[in-house]
């Protein structure tokens, strides 16, 4: 069951990455507003690469649904007495339904400005939930002395502050992009706008960067303590590096004005960061706590 849960998480991760490729290549409307088929046909025009990309993304949905349902059912059947497994399994099914509905409406409505923010929110939440569910299936705990546990707990709290703020930042960044606030701030024409006020666009962008500073400090705090006491060292450094890459790509977006490609790369790195952060959280909750949830 643990291996199947890892497989489900990996497929979800690939689906999110493919979704970012759809955005990067402007393939979101390539199949029109007929869903789940493409332009009303089961077989798209294979000479059109945008259609292939968009249709491939749509085909990932049935696979993702199948794996998530089997994963949740298997986890509940084998580990139903664990409260954490029960909550995370049910939550994965709820998030799957919400994400599928939002994705379908996004296509049927012709990708209205700002609406994709909901798609990003639920898909990222589903990925995080699956990461935590995978870790909740572990039975072994890592033992620490009382002194070590207190130090680990202190640095973990710093990590959680930054990581929770990071989750908020992802949603804020998605809204900044998909509401076309980024176009308004950088004076780049768009077909449709949700945010048209320049002051509002600048405020969203400022909040995004304030959050980045706090997240960076929390990640630095965590990597220092992790390196000092020898826990989560690899994950801590990967998380810290990914936070820096997020900031660098965000800066490139503003400098170059390349919203589509750079923003898509930004979201891909954000998805990777989400998995790394979720792994740190899950490992602590279900492998290192003296009294697991």
Number of C-alpha atoms within 10 A of each C-alpha: 15 16 10 16 23 17 16 26 26 16 18 26 24 16 22 21 20 19 24 25 22 23 18 17 15 15 20 24 20 19 24 18 20 15 18 18 16 21 18 13 12 10 12 18 15 10 8 10 14 20 23 20 22 25 25 15 20 21 13 18 18 12 14 18 17 12 19 25 17 16 27 23 17 17 24 19 11 12 16 15 10 15 13 18 23 19 14 22 25 15 18 22 18 13 19 22 14 17 22 17 12 20 22 19 18 21 19 16 11 15 17 16 20 20 20 20 21 18 22 22 19 21 25 24 19 25 26 26 21 28 29 25 28 28 23 25 19 13 9 9 16 11 12 13 7 9 9 12 14 12 13 21 15 13 18 20 13 17 25 18 14 25 23 12 16 23 18 15 20 21 19 19 24 22 24 25 22 22 23 25 29 25 21 21 20 19 11 13 10 10 6 13 17 15 21 16 12 16 13 15 21 17 12 18 19 12 13 20 16 11 17 20 13 16 25 21 15 22 26 21 18 27 24 15 19 21 14 10 12 12 15 18 17 14 16 24 19 17 26 24 16 20 20 16 16 20 17 12 18 20 14 16 20 14 10 10 17 14 21 16 16 19 22 21 20 23 23 20 18 21 23 16 22 24 23 22 28 20 20 21 20 21 21 21 19 24 20 19 17 14 9 14 11
